[in-house]
Structure formats: C-alpha cells, structure tokens
Amino acid sequence: MAANSVPDISLNDGNSIPQLGFGVFQIDPKETARAVGTALEIGYRHIDTAQMYGNEAEVGEAVRASGLDRGDVFVTSKLNNGFHRPDDARKAFERSLREMKFDYLDLFLIHWPLPTLYDGDFVSTWKVLEEFQRDGRVRSIGVSNFQVAHLERLAAEADVVPAVNQIEAHPYFGNEEVRSYDRAHQIGTEAWSPIAQGKVLDDPTVVDVAEQVGRTPAQVVLRWHVQRGDIVFPKSTTPKRIEENFGIFDFTLDDATMDRLGSLDQGEAGRQGPNPDTFDYVPD
Ligand SMILES: NC(=O)c1ccc[n+]([C@@H]2O[C@H](COP(=O)([O-])OP(=O)(O)OC[C@H]3O[C@@H](n4cnc5c(N)ncnc54)[C@H](OP(=O)(O)O)[C@@H]3O)[C@@H](O)[C@H]2O)c1
C-alpha cells in the first residue's frame, strides 16, 4: 500500500468499501457538484449522500464529470424517513437511481430506525432493501442509527445481516455499546460527524496531540477513527480542508495517544445529534 492510499474495508457480504470517504450532509445542492468534484480530484473514491440531503443529483453529476469510471467510486445513499412503507421505499429507491442517473448504488441504508413510527416496524422496510440487493440494483445494504435492540430484532426476523451500521461517533461520544455489537456481528461501523461538526477540534487534549504529532486536530481525530477500524466521511466545502482530511494514512497514533483521545468519551452526554430511540422527524 502506498504511504497515503486509503485502505479498503471488507464487508460481510464480500464487497469492500474505502475506509475514508466524503460526506455531503448540509452541502447546498448548488455547491455539491463542485465540492464532490474537488474531493474526487484529491483522491476520494467514496461519497456518502442521502435522500434527505437533497443533493443526490449533484453527486451523480460530479461523478460523471470527474471522468472516473462509475465502478471506481463507491456511492452510498439512504432511505428518507417518510418512505419506510414497502411500496414507498421501492419508489424512493428508484427515484434515487433516477436522480443520480446510476443503474446501481454501492450501498443503500435505512437512514433512521424510527421505532416510534410505522408501528415500530423497520423489519418490512429492511426486507425491501434485501429485494434491491437480490435484483442487483444495490451491491450492499445496511442501516444507520440502529441501536443494539434494533439490530437484535433484525437478526431475529430478517435474512441478511446489515453490511454496515452508520452511527454518530467521535471522541466525545464513542458509542461503544453499538460499536461492540457491530464488531461481534461482522457489521462495519461507519462513524458520522467524525469531528463532531468541528466541536472536538479545539479540545485541549486534541490540540495537544496534534502539536505532538505535527498534524492538525482534524487529522488526528480522523486518524483515531481509522485506527479504531471505523469508516469515516468528513464533510467540508473548503478545498484546503478536503485535502487536509485526506492526509491521514502516512502517520500513526501510538496506543497511549489512542487511549488519551478515547478518554474524552462523555457517554450519552457527548451525543450531539438526536437519540435514535426517540427521533421521529419526517421531512415534508
Ligand atoms: N446517518 C446519519 O444520520 C448522519 C448524520 C450526520 C452526518 N452523516 C454523514 O456524516 C458526514 C460527516 O458528518 P457531518 O457533516 O455531520 O460533520 P463532520 O464531518 O464531523 O464536520 C463537518 C464540519 O466540520 C468542518 N470541517 C471539516 N473539516 C475540517 C477541518 N479539517 N478543520 C476544521 N473544520 C473542518 C466543516 O466546515 P466547512 O464545510 O465549512 O469546511 C463542517 O462545518 C455527513 O456529511 C454525512 O454524510 C450521517
């Protein structure tokens, strides 16, 4: 492996995913094609979008404009919260492919479990994702924001084990209980908001580690994630930061430093986003 190349992580279905990608949450559709184009030029080969982000079309446009083969870029999208009923999920997935002008996705996720909606039934939604995988329109299927109880229910009632579970994780919120379930069941963990939307970057411990290793705070936090084995896709619309965040495979953190960053975990108090057990937002 070249010093700065992105490792592939093997998934439980035989596919693989680049461990570092580029996230496009909260990127205005008008800015998305430029930001994704910059990321692809720098060398990112994995883009994380969602129906909820409203910028799938621009992600597809940027992949085509890059001149790369479709097969060289790993693209993820996610089912929006209003479409958990099987027929709605089928239509929404077809709309994603149409928007992106792709004939397949690399990974498609249930964005949120919404256990308080749809009579708590995310299993029939999951079975529709199994259909998409069987008919070849998606290579891998997974979930996002699933807690241990939700994963246990899928294990009991469905055929396919999710390839990944995309969850909030960063030094202030290690999310260890879910990560350890994922690990024990060969589910890849994807860490969303890996730098807590910037909030961990001026933490004195993070700043101190960055000074010691001669890297930026964002680089040491992203490096901490990859050494934990998680998949990350930091978001930025700033070209210099997009490049900075890519430069994390030519240094390592020693065990003591990994532990120091891990000790910033505040448990539930460190969670920045919504709690998946109660989150019930359905966009209009
Ligand atoms: N499944 C889910 O429910 C879920 C939820 C949230 C996020 N996600 C996914 O995870 C991705 C990443 O999470 P996120 O967008 O919430 O947050 P994030 O990647 O942790 O942080 C993004 C923020 O940090 C800033 N930033 C990025 N790189 C930086 C650097 N090197 N130095 C200083 N500041 C930097 C960005 O600013 P600028 O853009 O101004 O440079 C932006 O404000 C999302 O884009 C999305 O794909 C998924």
The ligand as an SDF file (V2000), in Angstrom:
LIG
                    3D

 48 52  0  0  0  0  0  0  0  0999 V2000
  -26.6170    8.8420    9.0720 N   0  0  0  0  0  0  0  0  0  0  0  0
  -26.8250    9.9580    9.6950 C   0  0  0  0  0  0  0  0  0  0  0  0
  -27.8310   10.1310   10.3970 O   0  0  0  0  0  0  0  0  0  0  0  0
  -25.8360   11.0760    9.5470 C   0  0  0  0  0  0  0  0  0  0  0  0
  -25.9260   12.2140   10.3690 C   0  0  0  0  0  0  0  0  0  0  0  0
  -24.9580   13.2110   10.2150 C   0  0  0  0  0  0  0  0  0  0  0  0
  -23.9390   13.0470    9.2730 C   0  0  0  0  0  0  0  0  0  0  0  0
  -23.9070   11.9490    8.4620 N   0  0  0  0  0  0  0  0  0  0  0  0
  -22.8490   11.7590    7.4370 C   0  0  0  0  0  0  0  0  0  0  0  0
  -21.5670   12.0050    8.0200 O   0  0  0  0  0  0  0  0  0  0  0  0
  -20.9060   13.0290    7.2760 C   0  0  0  0  0  0  0  0  0  0  0  0
  -19.9940   13.8270    8.1730 C   0  0  0  0  0  0  0  0  0  0  0  0
  -20.6820   14.3640    9.2860 O   0  0  0  0  0  0  0  0  0  0  0  0
  -21.0710   15.9110    9.4390 P   0  0  0  0  0  0  0  0  0  0  0  0
  -21.1800   16.5400    8.1020 O   0  0  0  0  0  0  0  0  0  0  0  0
  -22.2580   15.9660   10.3300 O   0  0  0  0  0  0  0  0  0  0  0  0
  -19.8940   16.5290   10.2900 O   0  0  0  0  0  0  0  0  0  0  0  0
  -18.2940   16.4540   10.3220 P   0  0  0  0  0  0  0  0  0  0  0  0
  -17.7460   15.8340    9.1030 O   0  0  0  0  0  0  0  0  0  0  0  0
  -17.9290   15.8900   11.6700 O   0  0  0  0  0  0  0  0  0  0  0  0
  -17.9110   18.0050   10.3640 O   0  0  0  0  0  0  0  0  0  0  0  0
  -18.1990   18.8950    9.3080 C   0  0  0  0  0  0  0  0  0  0  0  0
  -17.9030   20.3170    9.7810 C   0  0  0  0  0  0  0  0  0  0  0  0
  -16.5270   20.4390   10.1520 O   0  0  0  0  0  0  0  0  0  0  0  0
  -15.8820   21.4240    9.3540 C   0  0  0  0  0  0  0  0  0  0  0  0
  -14.5840   20.8590    8.9680 N   0  0  0  0  0  0  0  0  0  0  0  0
  -14.3630   19.8280    8.1180 C   0  0  0  0  0  0  0  0  0  0  0  0
  -13.0460   19.5660    8.0210 N   0  0  0  0  0  0  0  0  0  0  0  0
  -12.4240   20.4450    8.8300 C   0  0  0  0  0  0  0  0  0  0  0  0
  -11.0570   20.6700    9.1260 C   0  0  0  0  0  0  0  0  0  0  0  0
  -10.0840   19.9420    8.5890 N   0  0  0  0  0  0  0  0  0  0  0  0
  -10.7590   21.6760   10.0100 N   0  0  0  0  0  0  0  0  0  0  0  0
  -11.7430   22.4190   10.5650 C   0  0  0  0  0  0  0  0  0  0  0  0
  -13.0520   22.2500   10.3190 N   0  0  0  0  0  0  0  0  0  0  0  0
  -13.3960   21.2770    9.4400 C   0  0  0  0  0  0  0  0  0  0  0  0
  -16.7810   21.6720    8.1520 C   0  0  0  0  0  0  0  0  0  0  0  0
  -16.6930   23.0210    7.7480 O   0  0  0  0  0  0  0  0  0  0  0  0
  -16.6210   23.5410    6.1990 P   0  0  0  0  0  0  0  0  0  0  0  0
  -17.5620   22.7030    5.3890 O   0  0  0  0  0  0  0  0  0  0  0  0
  -17.0600   24.9630    6.3250 O   0  0  0  0  0  0  0  0  0  0  0  0
  -15.1890   23.4160    5.7610 O   0  0  0  0  0  0  0  0  0  0  0  0
  -18.1580   21.3700    8.7320 C   0  0  0  0  0  0  0  0  0  0  0  0
  -18.6590   22.5120    9.4120 O   0  0  0  0  0  0  0  0  0  0  0  0
  -22.0850   13.8330    6.6960 C   0  0  0  0  0  0  0  0  0  0  0  0
  -21.6890   14.7070    5.6620 O   0  0  0  0  0  0  0  0  0  0  0  0
  -22.9920   12.7200    6.2650 C   0  0  0  0  0  0  0  0  0  0  0  0
  -22.5210   12.1510    5.0590 O   0  0  0  0  0  0  0  0  0  0  0  0
  -24.8380   10.9650    8.5990 C   0  0  0  0  0  0  0  0  0  0  0  0
  1  2  1  0
  2  3  2  0
  2  4  1  0
  4  5  1  0
  4 48  2  0
  5  6  2  0
  6  7  1  0
  7  8  2  0
  8  9  1  0
  8 48  1  0
  9 10  1  0
  9 46  1  0
 10 11  1  0
 11 12  1  0
 11 44  1  0
 12 13  1  0
 13 14  1  0
 14 15  2  0
 14 16  1  0
 14 17  1  0
 17 18  1  0
 18 19  2  0
 18 20  1  0
 18 21  1  0
 21 22  1  0
 22 23  1  0
 23 24  1  0
 23 42  1  0
 24 25  1  0
 25 26  1  0
 25 36  1  0
 26 27  1  0
 26 35  1  0
 27 28  2  0
 28 29  1  0
 29 30  1  0
 29 35  2  0
 30 31  1  0
 30 32  2  0
 32 33  1  0
 33 34  2  0
 34 35  1  0
 36 37  1  0
 36 42  1  0
 37 38  1  0
 38 39  2  0
 38 40  1  0
 38 41  1  0
 42 43  1  0
 44 45  1  0
 44 46  1  0
 46 47  1  0
M  CHG  2   8   1  16  -1
M  END
$$$$
